[in-house]
């Protein structure tokens, strides 16, 4: 009975945390991933920094919205299938509610100068949060001290910024290189 109560408490905490993060996050996947890191790594201690980095990489490389993908992995890691469902509901309900309300009042929102200004100001905040995520991810990659990872990060940045190569191409290439590197590392460990 106590074990069930603890699981229900964990599921409620997971739902509440993902719901709150999703409800107050503007700017897309990278913003919520940064806040998930702060919540689940630093505040709750549910994950290690490396695990969150792995979840971020998998969520970004998988089809679909990054926050939902991250919630699937996080929820499953914390409480299995029930955790996945709780985390997905917590992450998806706020945008669904907000978008539904906005669609009802779309004409009024579109023509309101105050709301347009507020959205413009929020974009500046979102840019700052995304910049923070990029800096933290780059710091984590550099802390590995693996030239391959650092080189891939720099090559991906250059390919995106200077040559306008799509992330849809860069991510699978990096994935293939990562799998090859892991295979060689595994093979070397067996010797």
C-alpha positions in Angstrom: 0.0 0.0 0.0 2.8 2.4 0.9 4.6 1.6 -2.3 1.5 2.5 -4.3 1.1 5.7 -2.4 4.7 6.6 -3.2 4.2 5.8 -6.9 1.0 7.9 -7.0 2.9 10.7 -5.2 5.8 10.5 -7.8 3.3 10.5 -10.7 1.5 13.5 -9.3 4.9 15.3 -8.8 6.0 14.4 -12.3 2.7 15.6 -13.8 2.7 18.8 -11.8 6.4 19.6 -12.7 5.9 19.0 -16.4 2.6 20.9 -16.4 4.1 23.9 -14.7 7.1 23.9 -16.9 5.0 23.6 -20.0 2.5 26.2 -18.9 5.1 28.9 -18.3 7.5 28.2 -21.1 7.5 30.2 -24.3 9.8 29.7 -27.2 9.8 26.0 -28.0 11.7 22.9 -27.2 15.1 24.2 -26.3 13.6 26.6 -23.7 11.7 23.8 -21.9 14.7 21.5 -22.0 16.7 24.1 -20.2 14.0 24.4 -17.6 13.7 20.6 -17.3 17.4 20.4 -16.6 17.1 23.0 -13.8 14.0 21.2 -12.4 14.9 17.6 -12.7 18.7 17.7 -12.4 19.4 20.6 -10.0 16.2 21.0 -8.0 14.7 17.5 -7.7 17.9 15.5 -8.3 16.0 12.9 -10.4 18.6 12.8 -13.1 22.3 13.4 -13.5 23.6 16.1 -15.9 24.8 13.5 -18.4 21.4 11.8 -18.4 19.7 15.1 -19.2 22.1 15.7 -22.0 21.4 12.3 -23.4 17.6 12.9 -23.1 18.0 16.2 -24.9 20.0 14.6 -27.7 17.5 11.8 -28.1 14.5 14.1 -27.9 16.0 16.4 -30.5 16.9 13.6 -32.9 13.5 11.9 -32.7 10.5 13.0 -34.8 8.0 15.2 -33.0 8.1 18.0 -30.5 11.2 18.1 -28.3 9.3 18.7 -25.0 7.0 15.7 -25.7 9.9 13.5 -26.6 11.8 14.5 -23.5 8.7 13.8 -21.4 8.4 10.3 -22.8 11.9 9.4 -21.8 11.8 11.2 -18.5 8.5 9.8 -17.5 9.5 6.3 -18.4 12.8 6.7 -16.5 11.0 7.8 -13.4 7.9 5.6 -13.3 7.6 3.4 -16.3 4.6 3.6 -18.6 2.5 5.4 -16.0 5.2 8.0 -15.7 5.3 8.4 -19.4 1.6 9.1 -19.5 1.7 11.5 -16.6 4.7 13.4 -18.1 3.0 13.6 -21.6 -0.2 14.8 -20.2 1.6 17.4 -18.0 3.6 18.6 -21.0 0.8 18.6 -23.6 -2.2 20.0 -21.7 -1.0 23.6 -21.2 -0.3 24.3 -24.8 -3.5 22.7 -25.9 -5.5 24.9 -23.4 -3.6 28.0 -24.3 -3.9 27.5 -28.1 -7.6 26.7 -27.7 -8.2 30.0 -25.8 -6.1 32.0 -28.3 -8.0 30.5 -31.2 -11.3 31.7 -29.7 -10.0 35.2 -29.3 -7.7 35.3 -32.3 -9.1 38.4 -33.9 -8.8 40.4 -30.7 -5.2 39.2 -30.1 -4.1 39.9 -33.6 -5.1 43.5 -33.5 -4.1 44.4 -29.9 -0.9 46.5 -29.7 -0.2 45.6 -26.1 -0.3 41.8 -26.8 1.9 42.3 -29.9 4.4 44.3 -27.8 4.3 41.7 -25.0 5.0 38.9 -27.6 7.9 40.9 -29.0 9.4 41.3 -25.5 8.9 37.6 -24.8 10.9 36.8 -27.9 13.9 38.6 -26.4 13.6 36.5 -23.3 13.3 33.4 -25.3 16.5 34.2 -27.2 18.3 34.6 -23.9 17.1 31.3 -22.6 18.0 29.5 -25.9 21.5 31.1 -25.7 21.8 29.8 -22.2 20.9 26.3 -23.4 23.4 26.4 -26.2 26.2 27.6 -23.8 25.4 24.8 -21.3 25.3 22.1 -24.0 28.6 23.4 -25.5 30.1 23.4 -22.0 29.0 19.8 -21.5 30.4 18.7 -24.9 33.7 20.5 -24.2 34.0 18.9 -20.7 34.2 15.5 -22.3 37.6 16.6 -23.7 36.9 14.4 -26.7 38.2 16.1 -29.9 35.7 14.2 -32.0 32.7 15.6 -30.0 34.1 19.1 -29.9 35.0 18.9 -33.7 31.5 17.7 -34.5 29.9 20.5 -32.5 32.0 23.1 -34.3 31.4 21.5 -37.7 27.7 21.4 -37.1 27.7 25.0 -36.0 29.6 26.1 -39.1 27.5 24.0 -41.4 24.3 25.5 -40.0 25.3 29.2 -39.7 27.6 29.7 -42.7 26.4 27.1 -45.2 22.7 27.0 -44.2 22.7 23.2 -44.0 19.5 21.8 -42.4 19.6 20.2 -39.0 17.6 17.4 -40.6 20.8 16.5 -42.4 23.3 17.4 -39.6 21.7 15.3 -36.8 21.6 12.0 -38.7 25.2 12.5 -39.8 26.3 13.1 -36.2 24.2 10.1 -35.2 26.0 7.8 -37.6 29.4 9.2 -36.5 28.4 8.6 -32.9 27.4 5.0 -33.5 30.7 4.3 -35.4 32.6 5.9 -32.5 30.7 3.9 -29.9 31.3 0.7 -31.9 35.1 1.4 -32.1 35.1 2.2 -28.3 33.2 -1.0 -27.5 35.6 -3.0 -29.7 38.6 -1.5 -28.1 37.2 -2.1 -24.6 36.8 -5.8 -25.4 40.5 -6.2 -26.3 
